């Protein structure tokens, strides 16, 4: 018999070895994974009420990346945009760190000013 989940209790999740790369990208993009899941659950409950979602999920689903519709294209674009944004942020942080390091005043500079 399945244990009833209680507030404040732990739940465990495991990804499939064949998990869609976009699913993994989404998981890795979350700064607070549990809050992100909670938001999606709340949205599902708002739209459809409390139900066993397994009764509505198709046995076989297409990969997000292989989806020929606009939604699949949107997922691909979002992933690409996020990767580019992350790379840009990382570059800017490295540049700022290098600038700060270059601006630091050392004891030799202070002695030269005296």
Biopython code that builds the backbone (N, CA, C, O; Angstrom):
import numpy as np
from Bio.PDB.StructureBuilder import StructureBuilder

atoms = [
    (1, "UNK", "N", (0.842, -1.187, 0.000)),
    (1, "UNK", "CA", (0.000, 0.000, 0.000)),
    (1, "UNK", "C", (0.884, 1.247, 0.000)),
    (1, "UNK", "O", (1.888, 1.318, 0.708)),
    (2, "UNK", "N", (0.486, 2.217, -0.804)),
    (2, "UNK", "CA", (1.239, 3.451, -0.926)),
    (2, "UNK", "C", (1.057, 4.321, 0.317)),
    (2, "UNK", "O", (-0.052, 4.471, 0.830)),
    (3, "UNK", "N", (2.173, 4.892, 0.791)),
    (3, "UNK", "CA", (2.116, 5.774, 1.960)),
    (3, "UNK", "C", (1.490, 7.114, 1.578)),
    (3, "UNK", "O", (1.738, 7.638, 0.492)),
    (4, "UNK", "N", (0.687, 7.655, 2.467)),
    (4, "UNK", "CA", (0.108, 8.973, 2.257)),
    (4, "UNK", "C", (1.182, 10.028, 2.505)),
    (4, "UNK", "O", (1.887, 9.986, 3.513)),
    (5, "UNK", "N", (1.297, 10.967, 1.583)),
    (5, "UNK", "CA", (2.263, 12.062, 1.734)),
    (5, "UNK", "C", (1.698, 13.069, 2.738)),
    (5, "UNK", "O", (0.510, 13.390, 2.716)),
    (6, "UNK", "N", (2.571, 13.553, 3.610)),
    (6, "UNK", "CA", (2.172, 14.532, 4.616)),
    (6, "UNK", "C", (2.939, 15.830, 4.401)),
    (6, "UNK", "O", (4.068, 15.800, 3.912)),
    (7, "UNK", "N", (2.343, 16.984, 4.761)),
    (7, "UNK", "CA", (3.058, 18.257, 4.627)),
    (7, "UNK", "C", (4.389, 18.218, 5.368)),
    (7, "UNK", "O", (4.467, 17.737, 6.499)),
    (8, "UNK", "N", (5.416, 18.718, 4.734)),
    (8, "UNK", "CA", (6.739, 18.746, 5.342)),
    (8, "UNK", "C", (7.524, 17.464, 5.139)),
    (8, "UNK", "O", (8.706, 17.400, 5.477)),
    (9, "UNK", "N", (6.879, 16.439, 4.588)),
    (9, "UNK", "CA", (7.557, 15.166, 4.346)),
    (9, "UNK", "C", (8.374, 15.209, 3.066)),
    (9, "UNK", "O", (8.204, 16.096, 2.230)),
    (10, "UNK", "N", (9.250, 14.248, 2.932)),
    (10, "UNK", "CA", (10.091, 14.156, 1.741)),
    (10, "UNK", "C", (9.412, 13.340, 0.655)),
    (10, "UNK", "O", (8.656, 12.410, 0.935)),
    (11, "UNK", "N", (9.691, 13.702, -0.578)),
    (11, "UNK", "CA", (9.330, 12.875, -1.723)),
    (11, "UNK", "C", (10.613, 12.687, -2.518)),
    (11, "UNK", "O", (11.484, 13.557, -2.514)),
    (12, "UNK", "N", (10.729, 11.568, -3.192)),
    (12, "UNK", "CA", (11.938, 11.359, -3.982)),
    (12, "UNK", "C", (11.555, 11.203, -5.443)),
    (12, "UNK", "O", (10.525, 10.615, -5.772)),
    (13, "UNK", "N", (12.386, 11.731, -6.297)),
    (13, "UNK", "CA", (12.165, 11.674, -7.737)),
    (13, "UNK", "C", (13.421, 11.133, -8.395)),
    (13, "UNK", "O", (14.532, 11.380, -7.927)),
    (14, "UNK", "N", (13.244, 10.404, -9.466)),
    (14, "UNK", "CA", (14.385, 9.884, -10.203)),
    (14, "UNK", "C", (14.115, 10.084, -11.685)),
    (14, "UNK", "O", (13.027, 9.780, -12.173)),
    (15, "UNK", "N", (15.098, 10.590, -12.388)),
    (15, "UNK", "CA", (14.944, 10.769, -13.827)),
    (15, "UNK", "C", (15.217, 9.443, -14.530)),
    (15, "UNK", "O", (15.909, 8.569, -14.007)),
    (16, "UNK", "N", (14.652, 9.319, -15.736)),
    (16, "UNK", "CA", (14.904, 8.128, -16.541)),
    (16, "UNK", "C", (16.283, 8.258, -17.184)),
    (16, "UNK", "O", (16.761, 9.368, -17.420)),
    (17, "UNK", "N", (16.912, 7.138, -17.462)),
    (17, "UNK", "CA", (18.198, 7.173, -18.161)),
    (17, "UNK", "C", (18.025, 7.732, -19.568)),
    (17, "UNK", "O", (18.974, 8.249, -20.157)),
    (18, "UNK", "N", (16.822, 7.629, -20.100)),
    (18, "UNK", "CA", (16.525, 8.116, -21.451)),
    (18, "UNK", "C", (15.736, 9.425, -21.406)),
    (18, "UNK", "O", (15.018, 9.753, -22.351)),
    (19, "UNK", "N", (15.869, 10.167, -20.316)),
    (19, "UNK", "CA", (15.105, 11.409, -20.141)),
    (19, "UNK", "C", (15.390, 12.358, -21.297)),
    (19, "UNK", "O", (16.529, 12.489, -21.746)),
    (20, "UNK", "N", (14.342, 13.014, -21.768)),
    (20, "UNK", "CA", (14.490, 13.977, -22.853)),
    (20, "UNK", "C", (15.456, 15.075, -22.424)),
    (20, "UNK", "O", (15.344, 15.582, -21.307)),
    (21, "UNK", "N", (16.398, 15.455, -23.279)),
    (21, "UNK", "CA", (17.353, 16.511, -22.921)),
    (21, "UNK", "C", (16.688, 17.830, -22.534)),
    (21, "UNK", "O", (17.217, 18.576, -21.711)),
    (22, "UNK", "N", (15.534, 18.116, -23.125)),
    (22, "UNK", "CA", (14.841, 19.353, -22.755)),
    (22, "UNK", "C", (14.280, 19.264, -21.336)),
    (22, "UNK", "O", (14.245, 20.264, -20.619)),
    (23, "UNK", "N", (13.848, 18.086, -20.935)),
    (23, "UNK", "CA", (13.388, 17.903, -19.552)),
    (23, "UNK", "C", (14.561, 18.131, -18.608)),
    (23, "UNK", "O", (14.422, 18.802, -17.586)),
    (24, "UNK", "N", (15.713, 17.570, -18.954)),
    (24, "UNK", "CA", (16.900, 17.751, -18.114)),
    (24, "UNK", "C", (17.324, 19.222, -18.092)),
    (24, "UNK", "O", (17.731, 19.738, -17.051)),
    (25, "UNK", "N", (17.229, 19.890, -19.237)),
    (25, "UNK", "CA", (17.571, 21.317, -19.291)),
    (25, "UNK", "C", (16.635, 22.112, -18.387)),
    (25, "UNK", "O", (17.072, 23.013, -17.671)),
    (26, "UNK", "N", (15.346, 21.777, -18.423)),
    (26, "UNK", "CA", (14.377, 22.469, -17.566)),
    (26, "UNK", "C", (14.703, 22.229, -16.102)),
    (26, "UNK", "O", (14.728, 23.168, -15.306)),
    (27, "UNK", "N", (14.954, 20.971, -15.742)),
    (27, "UNK", "CA", (15.280, 20.647, -14.350)),
    (27, "UNK", "C", (16.507, 21.422, -13.883)),
    (27, "UNK", "O", (16.520, 21.975, -12.783)),
    (28, "UNK", "N", (17.533, 21.458, -14.723)),
    (28, "UNK", "CA", (18.778, 22.132, -14.351)),
    (28, "UNK", "C", (18.659, 23.654, -14.354)),
    (28, "UNK", "O", (19.487, 24.343, -13.757)),
    (29, "UNK", "N", (17.636, 24.177, -15.021)),
    (29, "UNK", "CA", (17.450, 25.630, -15.072)),
    (29, "UNK", "C", (16.739, 26.171, -13.830)),
    (29, "UNK", "O", (16.708, 27.383, -13.614)),
    (30, "UNK", "N", (16.170, 25.284, -13.016)),
    (30, "UNK", "CA", (15.401, 25.720, -11.855)),
    (30, "UNK", "C", (16.315, 26.071, -10.689)),
    (30, "UNK", "O", (17.211, 25.304, -10.338)),
    (31, "UNK", "N", (16.082, 27.232, -10.096)),
    (31, "UNK", "CA", (16.851, 27.600, -8.907)),
    (31, "UNK", "C", (16.228, 26.982, -7.650)),
    (31, "UNK", "O", (16.917, 26.786, -6.649)),
    (32, "UNK", "N", (14.931, 26.676, -7.700)),
    (32, "UNK", "CA", (14.248, 26.016, -6.581)),
    (32, "UNK", "C", (13.332, 24.959, -7.189)),
    (32, "UNK", "O", (12.177, 25.231, -7.515)),
    (33, "UNK", "N", (13.864, 23.762, -7.333)),
    (33, "UNK", "CA", (13.156, 22.694, -8.035)),
    (33, "UNK", "C", (11.815, 22.359, -7.386)),
    (33, "UNK", "O", (10.816, 22.210, -8.089)),
    (34, "UNK", "N", (11.775, 22.239, -6.071)),
    (34, "UNK", "CA", (10.522, 21.876, -5.403)),
    (34, "UNK", "C", (9.462, 22.949, -5.608)),
    (34, "UNK", "O", (8.294, 22.625, -5.821)),
    (35, "UNK", "N", (9.847, 24.211, -5.548)),
    (35, "UNK", "CA", (8.874, 25.280, -5.751)),
    (35, "UNK", "C", (8.366, 25.271, -7.191)),
    (35, "UNK", "O", (7.195, 25.557, -7.440)),
    (36, "UNK", "N", (9.239, 24.943, -8.131)),
    (36, "UNK", "CA", (8.827, 24.853, -9.536)),
    (36, "UNK", "C", (7.824, 23.723, -9.727)),
    (36, "UNK", "O", (6.817, 23.894, -10.414)),
    (37, "UNK", "N", (8.096, 22.567, -9.122)),
    (37, "UNK", "CA", (7.142, 21.459, -9.194)),
    (37, "UNK", "C", (5.824, 21.842, -8.531)),
    (37, "UNK", "O", (4.748, 21.554, -9.055)),
    (38, "UNK", "N", (5.916, 22.487, -7.383)),
    (38, "UNK", "CA", (4.714, 22.895, -6.656)),
    (38, "UNK", "C", (3.853, 23.810, -7.537)),
    (38, "UNK", "O", (2.631, 23.666, -7.583)),
    (39, "UNK", "N", (4.501, 24.748, -8.231)),
    (39, "UNK", "CA", (3.781, 25.666, -9.119)),
    (39, "UNK", "C", (3.044, 24.886, -10.213)),
    (39, "UNK", "O", (1.878, 25.159, -10.495)),
    (40, "UNK", "N", (3.731, 23.915, -10.827)),
    (40, "UNK", "CA", (3.101, 23.122, -11.881)),
    (40, "UNK", "C", (1.935, 22.297, -11.343)),
    (40, "UNK", "O", (0.911, 22.166, -12.013)),
    (41, "UNK", "N", (2.080, 21.741, -10.147)),
    (41, "UNK", "CA", (1.002, 20.967, -9.523)),
    (41, "UNK", "C", (-0.187, 21.879, -9.239)),
    (41, "UNK", "O", (-1.331, 21.507, -9.503)),
    (42, "UNK", "N", (0.074, 23.065, -8.704)),
    (42, "UNK", "CA", (-1.005, 24.015, -8.417)),
    (42, "UNK", "C", (-1.742, 24.397, -9.695)),
    (42, "UNK", "O", (-2.967, 24.514, -9.702)),
    (43, "UNK", "N", (-0.989, 24.591, -10.773)),
    (43, "UNK", "CA", (-1.596, 24.945, -12.060)),
    (43, "UNK", "C", (-2.475, 23.799, -12.570)),
    (43, "UNK", "O", (-3.582, 24.033, -13.055)),
    (44, "UNK", "N", (-1.984, 22.566, -12.462)),
    (44, "UNK", "CA", (-2.757, 21.384, -12.870)),
    (44, "UNK", "C", (-4.040, 21.278, -12.052)),
    (44, "UNK", "O", (-5.104, 21.004, -12.607)),
    (45, "UNK", "N", (-3.952, 21.491, -10.741)),
    (45, "UNK", "CA", (-5.137, 21.405, -9.880)),
    (45, "UNK", "C", (-6.139, 22.495, -10.245)),
    (45, "UNK", "O", (-7.344, 22.245, -10.281)),
    (46, "UNK", "N", (-5.647, 23.698, -10.515)),
    (46, "UNK", "CA", (-6.527, 24.801, -10.902)),
    (46, "UNK", "C", (-7.281, 24.473, -12.187)),
    (46, "UNK", "O", (-8.475, 24.750, -12.301)),
    (47, "UNK", "N", (-6.581, 23.884, -13.149)),
    (47, "UNK", "CA", (-7.195, 23.582, -14.443)),
    (47, "UNK", "C", (-8.087, 22.340, -14.409)),
    (47, "UNK", "O", (-9.142, 22.324, -15.043)),
    (48, "UNK", "N", (-7.678, 21.306, -13.680)),
    (48, "UNK", "CA", (-8.353, 20.010, -13.787)),
    (48, "UNK", "C", (-8.783, 19.387, -12.465)),
    (48, "UNK", "O", (-9.357, 18.299, -12.453)),
    (49, "UNK", "N", (-8.513, 20.058, -11.362)),
    (49, "UNK", "CA", (-8.866, 19.486, -10.072)),
    (49, "UNK", "C", (-7.878, 18.409, -9.647)),
    (49, "UNK", "O", (-6.899, 18.134, -10.342)),
    (50, "UNK", "N", (-8.148, 17.811, -8.504)),
    (50, "UNK", "CA", (-7.291, 16.742, -7.990)),
    (50, "UNK", "C", (-7.698, 15.453, -8.697)),
    (50, "UNK", "O", (-8.850, 15.028, -8.616)),
    (51, "UNK", "N", (-6.746, 14.837, -9.389)),
    (51, "UNK", "CA", (-7.017, 13.596, -10.119)),
    (51, "UNK", "C", (-5.724, 12.807, -10.262)),
    (51, "UNK", "O", (-4.635, 13.353, -10.085)),
    (52, "UNK", "N", (-5.842, 11.538, -10.579)),
    (52, "UNK", "CA", (-4.673, 10.720, -10.855)),
    (52, "UNK", "C", (-4.263, 10.993, -12.298)),
    (52, "UNK", "O", (-4.885, 10.490, -13.233)),
    (53, "UNK", "N", (-3.236, 11.773, -12.466)),
    (53, "UNK", "CA", (-2.800, 12.186, -13.797)),
    (53, "UNK", "C", (-2.393, 10.998, -14.664)),
    (53, "UNK", "O", (-2.457, 11.086, -15.891)),
    (54, "UNK", "N", (-1.979, 9.897, -14.056)),
    (54, "UNK", "CA", (-1.577, 8.716, -14.824)),
    (54, "UNK", "C", (-2.714, 8.185, -15.695)),
    (54, "UNK", "O", (-2.468, 7.546, -16.719)),
    (55, "UNK", "N", (-3.944, 8.445, -15.294)),
    (55, "UNK", "CA", (-5.092, 8.000, -16.082)),
    (55, "UNK", "C", (-5.249, 8.821, -17.359)),
    (55, "UNK", "O", (-6.004, 8.433, -18.249)),
    (56, "UNK", "N", (-4.553, 9.941, -17.462)),
    (56, "UNK", "CA", (-4.702, 10.837, -18.607)),
    (56, "UNK", "C", (-3.431, 10.973, -19.442)),
    (56, "UNK", "O", (-3.467, 11.525, -20.542)),
    (57, "UNK", "N", (-2.321, 10.479, -18.932)),
    (57, "UNK", "CA", (-1.053, 10.589, -19.655)),
    (57, "UNK", "C", (-0.968, 9.457, -20.671)),
    (57, "UNK", "O", (-1.155, 8.296, -20.307)),
    (58, "UNK", "N", (-0.690, 9.768, -21.945)),
    (58, "UNK", "CA", (-0.570, 8.710, -22.953)),
    (58, "UNK", "C", (0.576, 7.756, -22.615)),
    (58, "UNK", "O", (1.594, 8.174, -22.064)),
    (59, "UNK", "N", (0.408, 6.483, -22.945)),
    (59, "UNK", "CA", (1.447, 5.482, -22.681)),
    (59, "UNK", "C", (2.744, 5.853, -23.399)),
    (59, "UNK", "O", (3.831, 5.746, -22.830)),
    (60, "UNK", "N", (2.618, 6.286, -24.645)),
    (60, "UNK", "CA", (3.801, 6.681, -25.412)),
    (60, "UNK", "C", (3.689, 8.157, -25.746)),
    (60, "UNK", "O", (2.680, 8.620, -26.277)),
    (61, "UNK", "N", (4.734, 8.874, -25.428)),
    (61, "UNK", "CA", (4.761, 10.308, -25.716)),
    (61, "UNK", "C", (5.909, 10.581, -26.675)),
    (61, "UNK", "O", (6.926, 9.888, -26.650)),
    (62, "UNK", "N", (5.745, 11.580, -27.508)),
    (62, "UNK", "CA", (6.833, 11.962, -28.405)),
    (62, "UNK", "C", (7.838, 12.794, -27.616)),
    (62, "UNK", "O", (7.486, 13.459, -26.641)),
    (63, "UNK", "N", (9.083, 12.748, -28.050)),
    (63, "UNK", "CA", (10.107, 13.579, -27.426)),
    (63, "UNK", "C", (9.805, 15.039, -27.708)),
    (63, "UNK", "O", (9.318, 15.383, -28.785)),
    (64, "UNK", "N", (10.089, 15.879, -26.760)),
    (64, "UNK", "CA", (9.852, 17.310, -26.940)),
    (64, "UNK", "C", (10.625, 17.848, -28.132)),
    (64, "UNK", "O", (10.101, 18.651, -28.903)),
    (65, "UNK", "N", (11.867, 17.410, -28.286)),
    (65, "UNK", "CA", (12.712, 17.913, -29.363)),
    (65, "UNK", "C", (12.212, 17.481, -30.731)),
    (65, "UNK", "O", (12.441, 18.169, -31.726)),
    (66, "UNK", "N", (11.529, 16.340, -30.785)),
    (66, "UNK", "CA", (11.054, 15.817, -32.063)),
    (66, "UNK", "C", (9.669, 16.327, -32.430)),
    (66, "UNK", "O", (9.156, 16.023, -33.508)),
    (67, "UNK", "N", (9.076, 17.086, -31.553)),
    (67, "UNK", "CA", (7.724, 17.569, -31.784)),
    (67, "UNK", "C", (7.692, 18.474, -33.010)),
    (67, "UNK", "O", (8.420, 19.465, -33.066)),
    (68, "UNK", "N", (6.854, 18.143, -33.996)),
    (68, "UNK", "CA", (6.823, 18.937, -35.221)),
    (68, "UNK", "C", (6.006, 20.218, -35.093)),
    (68, "UNK", "O", (6.073, 21.084, -35.965)),
    (69, "UNK", "N", (5.253, 20.340, -34.037)),
    (69, "UNK", "CA", (4.376, 21.503, -33.906)),
    (69, "UNK", "C", (5.127, 22.731, -33.392)),
    (69, "UNK", "O", (6.316, 22.673, -33.078)),
    (70, "UNK", "N", (4.415, 23.814, -33.319)),
    (70, "UNK", "CA", (5.015, 25.080, -32.878)),
    (70, "UNK", "C", (5.506, 24.991, -31.441)),
    (70, "UNK", "O", (6.486, 25.643, -31.081)),
    (71, "UNK", "N", (4.842, 24.197, -30.625)),
    (71, "UNK", "CA", (5.250, 24.062, -29.231)),
    (71, "UNK", "C", (6.629, 23.426, -29.140)),
    (71, "UNK", "O", (7.462, 23.856, -28.342)),
    (72, "UNK", "N", (6.874, 22.403, -29.955)),
    (72, "UNK", "CA", (8.197, 21.776, -29.980)),
    (72, "UNK", "C", (9.257, 22.768, -30.406)),
    (72, "UNK", "O", (10.347, 22.804, -29.836)),
    (73, "UNK", "N", (8.942, 23.572, -31.408)),
    (73, "UNK", "CA", (9.877, 24.598, -31.865)),
    (73, "UNK", "C", (10.112, 25.626, -30.765)),
    (73, "UNK", "O", (11.230, 26.107, -30.579)),
    (74, "UNK", "N", (9.059, 25.955, -30.046)),
    (74, "UNK", "CA", (9.195, 26.920, -28.947)),
    (74, "UNK", "C", (10.103, 26.369, -27.862)),
    (74, "UNK", "O", (10.937, 27.096, -27.323)),
    (75, "UNK", "N", (9.950, 25.087, -27.535)),
    (75, "UNK", "CA", (10.828, 24.463, -26.536)),
    (75, "UNK", "C", (12.282, 24.528, -26.981)),
    (75, "UNK", "O", (13.170, 24.863, -26.198)),
    (76, "UNK", "N", (12.509, 24.205, -28.242)),
    (76, "UNK", "CA", (13.889, 24.233, -28.750)),
    (76, "UNK", "C", (14.452, 25.650, -28.678)),
    (76, "UNK", "O", (15.603, 25.847, -28.289)),
    (77, "UNK", "N", (13.632, 26.639, -29.056)),
    (77, "UNK", "CA", (14.093, 28.023, -29.042)),
    (77, "UNK", "C", (14.366, 28.495, -27.621)),
    (77, "UNK", "O", (15.362, 29.173, -27.369)),
    (78, "UNK", "N", (13.493, 28.143, -26.702)),
    (78, "UNK", "CA", (13.685, 28.536, -25.300)),
    (78, "UNK", "C", (14.973, 27.946, -24.760)),
    (78, "UNK", "O", (15.737, 28.629, -24.078)),
    (79, "UNK", "N", (15.217, 26.684, -25.060)),
    (79, "UNK", "CA", (16.446, 26.037, -24.589)),
    (79, "UNK", "C", (17.670, 26.730, -25.158)),
    (79, "UNK", "O", (18.632, 26.995, -24.437)),
    (80, "UNK", "N", (17.637, 27.025, -26.451)),
    (80, "UNK", "CA", (18.757, 27.715, -27.091)),
    (80, "UNK", "C", (18.954, 29.094, -26.476)),
    (80, "UNK", "O", (20.081, 29.486, -26.173)),
    (81, "UNK", "N", (17.862, 29.830, -26.291)),
    (81, "UNK", "CA", (17.945, 31.167, -25.701)),
    (81, "UNK", "C", (18.520, 31.118, -24.290)),
    (81, "UNK", "O", (19.354, 31.948, -23.930)),
    (82, "UNK", "N", (18.083, 30.160, -23.499)),
    (82, "UNK", "CA", (18.589, 30.036, -22.124)),
    (82, "UNK", "C", (20.079, 29.721, -22.111)),
    (82, "UNK", "O", (20.833, 30.269, -21.307)),
    (83, "UNK", "N", (20.493, 28.833, -23.009)),
    (83, "UNK", "CA", (21.908, 28.479, -23.064)),
    (83, "UNK", "C", (22.743, 29.696, -23.461)),
    (83, "UNK", "O", (23.811, 29.933, -22.898)),
    (84, "UNK", "N", (22.248, 30.467, -24.437)),
    (84, "UNK", "CA", (22.967, 31.667, -24.860)),
    (84, "UNK", "C", (23.002, 32.699, -23.739)),
    (84, "UNK", "O", (24.030, 33.338, -23.518)),
    (85, "UNK", "N", (21.895, 32.864, -23.037)),
    (85, "UNK", "CA", (21.835, 33.814, -21.930)),
    (85, "UNK", "C", (22.794, 33.408, -20.818)),
    (85, "UNK", "O", (23.504, 34.249, -20.267)),
    (86, "UNK", "N", (22.813, 32.127, -20.492)),
    (86, "UNK", "CA", (23.720, 31.638, -19.447)),
    (86, "UNK", "C", (25.176, 31.877, -19.840)),
    (86, "UNK", "O", (25.992, 32.265, -19.004)),
    (87, "UNK", "N", (25.498, 31.645, -21.109)),
    (87, "UNK", "CA", (26.867, 31.863, -21.579)),
    (87, "UNK", "C", (27.228, 33.344, -21.508)),
    (87, "UNK", "O", (28.341, 33.693, -21.114)),
    (88, "UNK", "N", (26.297, 34.214, -21.887)),
    (88, "UNK", "CA", (26.538, 35.657, -21.844)),
    (88, "UNK", "C", (26.745, 36.127, -20.408)),
    (88, "UNK", "O", (27.663, 36.900, -20.132)),
    (89, "UNK", "N", (25.902, 35.665, -19.500)),
    (89, "UNK", "CA", (26.027, 36.046, -18.091)),
    (89, "UNK", "C", (27.370, 35.588, -17.543)),
    (89, "UNK", "O", (28.037, 36.330, -16.823)),
    (90, "UNK", "N", (27.764, 34.371, -17.881)),
    (90, "UNK", "CA", (29.041, 33.838, -17.402)),
    (90, "UNK", "C", (30.205, 34.684, -17.927)),
    (90, "UNK", "O", (31.138, 34.987, -17.184)),
    (91, "UNK", "N", (30.146, 35.064, -19.208)),
    (91, "UNK", "CA", (31.205, 35.900, -19.785)),
    (91, "UNK", "C", (31.274, 37.255, -19.084)),
    (91, "UNK", "O", (32.358, 37.740, -18.762)),
    (92, "UNK", "N", (30.096, 37.868, -18.846)),
    (92, "UNK", "CA", (30.063, 39.174, -18.193)),
    (92, "UNK", "C", (30.597, 39.094, -16.765)),
    (92, "UNK", "O", (31.308, 39.991, -16.313)),
    (93, "UNK", "N", (30.253, 38.022, -16.057)),
    (93, "UNK", "CA", (30.753, 37.856, -14.691)),
    (93, "UNK", "C", (32.271, 37.703, -14.685)),
    (93, "UNK", "O", (32.952, 38.241, -13.811)),
    (94, "UNK", "N", (32.796, 36.972, -15.658)),
    (94, "UNK", "CA", (34.245, 36.798, -15.753)),
    (94, "UNK", "C", (34.927, 38.129, -16.063)),
    (94, "UNK", "O", (35.977, 38.438, -15.500)),
    (95, "UNK", "N", (34.322, 38.925, -16.968)),
    (95, "UNK", "CA", (34.881, 40.236, -17.306)),
    (95, "UNK", "C", (34.864, 41.161, -16.095)),
    (95, "UNK", "O", (35.846, 41.854, -15.829)),
    (96, "UNK", "N", (33.746, 41.177, -15.356)),
    (96, "UNK", "CA", (33.640, 42.024, -14.167)),
    (96, "UNK", "C", (34.671, 41.627, -13.123)),
    (96, "UNK", "O", (35.293, 42.486, -12.498)),
    (97, "UNK", "N", (34.850, 40.329, -12.937)),
    (97, "UNK", "CA", (35.836, 39.847, -11.965)),
    (97, "UNK", "C", (37.242, 40.269, -12.379)),
    (97, "UNK", "O", (38.053, 40.651, -11.534)),
    (98, "UNK", "N", (37.532, 40.201, -13.680)),
    (98, "UNK", "CA", (38.851, 40.602, -14.173)),
    (98, "UNK", "C", (39.056, 42.100, -13.983)),
    (98, "UNK", "O", (40.148, 42.533, -13.615)),
    (99, "UNK", "N", (38.007, 42.904, -14.231)),
    (99, "UNK", "CA", (38.103, 44.352, -14.052)),
    (99, "UNK", "C", (38.324, 44.698, -12.579)),
    (99, "UNK", "O", (39.157, 45.545, -12.256)),
    (100, "UNK", "N", (37.583, 44.048, -11.696)),
    (100, "UNK", "CA", (37.739, 44.301, -10.264)),
    (100, "UNK", "C", (39.138, 43.931, -9.801)),
    (100, "UNK", "O", (39.737, 44.633, -8.986)),
    (101, "UNK", "N", (39.647, 42.844, -10.316)),
    (101, "UNK", "CA", (40.987, 42.400, -9.953)),
    (101, "UNK", "C", (42.021, 43.413, -10.429)),
    (101, "UNK", "O", (42.994, 43.690, -9.728)),
    (102, "UNK", "N", (41.810, 43.963, -11.620)),
    (102, "UNK", "CA", (42.744, 44.939, -12.175)),
    (102, "UNK", "C", (42.695, 46.252, -11.400)),
    (102, "UNK", "O", (43.701, 46.955, -11.313)),
    (103, "UNK", "N", (41.529, 46.591, -10.831)),
    (103, "UNK", "CA", (41.358, 47.850, -10.117)),
    (103, "UNK", "C", (41.853, 47.805, -8.678)),
    (103, "UNK", "O", (42.006, 48.850, -8.046)),
    (104, "UNK", "N", (42.103, 46.620, -8.155)),
    (104, "UNK", "CA", (42.539, 46.510, -6.769)),
    (104, "UNK", "C", (43.860, 47.248, -6.564)),
    (104, "UNK", "O", (44.768, 47.179, -7.392)),
    (105, "UNK", "N", (43.939, 47.950, -5.445)),
    (105, "UNK", "CA", (45.143, 48.708, -5.105)),
    (105, "UNK", "C", (45.976, 47.858, -4.166)),
    (105, "UNK", "O", (45.472, 47.352, -3.164)),
    (106, "UNK", "N", (47.252, 47.701, -4.488)),
    (106, "UNK", "CA", (48.100, 46.905, -3.604)),
    (106, "UNK", "C", (49.022, 47.825, -2.798)),
    (106, "UNK", "O", (49.049, 49.034, -3.028)),
    (107, "UNK", "N", (49.770, 47.257, -1.859)),
    (107, "UNK", "CA", (50.649, 48.031, -0.980)),
    (107, "UNK", "C", (51.688, 48.813, -1.770)),
    (107, "UNK", "O", (52.067, 49.914, -1.371)),
    (108, "UNK", "N", (52.149, 48.265, -2.874)),
    (108, "UNK", "CA", (53.137, 48.961, -3.706)),
    (108, "UNK", "C", (52.588, 50.264, -4.252)),
    (108, "UNK", "O", (53.313, 51.256, -4.324)),
    (109, "UNK", "N", (51.328, 50.280, -4.634)),
    (109, "UNK", "CA", (50.705, 51.501, -5.137)),
    (109, "UNK", "C", (50.632, 52.553, -4.035)),
    (109, "UNK", "O", (50.904, 53.728, -4.279)),
    (110, "UNK", "N", (50.270, 52.141, -2.837)),
    (110, "UNK", "CA", (50.143, 53.083, -1.720)),
    (110, "UNK", "C", (51.503, 53.690, -1.393)),
    (110, "UNK", "O", (51.600, 54.895, -1.159)),
    (111, "UNK", "N", (52.550, 52.874, -1.375)),
    (111, "UNK", "CA", (53.898, 53.384, -1.102)),
    (111, "UNK", "C", (54.334, 54.370, -2.178)),
    (111, "UNK", "O", (55.001, 55.360, -1.876)),
    (112, "UNK", "N", (53.968, 54.114, -3.416)),
    (112, "UNK", "CA", (54.353, 55.002, -4.511)),
    (112, "UNK", "C", (53.668, 56.359, -4.381)),
    (112, "UNK", "O", (54.225, 57.368, -4.813)),
    (113, "UNK", "N", (52.476, 56.404, -3.795)),
    (113, "UNK", "CA", (51.748, 57.652, -3.649)),
    (113, "UNK", "C", (52.247, 58.463, -2.454)),
    (113, "UNK", "O", (51.990, 59.664, -2.370)),
    (114, "UNK", "N", (52.951, 57.821, -1.539)),
    (114, "UNK", "CA", (53.380, 58.495, -0.310)),
    (114, "UNK", "C", (54.546, 59.405, -0.559)),
    (114, "UNK", "O", (55.033, 60.051, 0.368)),
]
sb = StructureBuilder()
sb.init_structure("model")
sb.init_model(0)
sb.init_chain("A")
sb.init_seg("    ")
for serial, (resi, resn, name, xyz) in enumerate(atoms, 1):
    if name == "N":
        sb.init_residue(resn, " ", resi, " ")
    sb.init_atom(name, np.array(xyz, "f"), 0.0, 1.0, " ", f" {name:<3s}", serial, name[0])
structure = sb.get_structure()
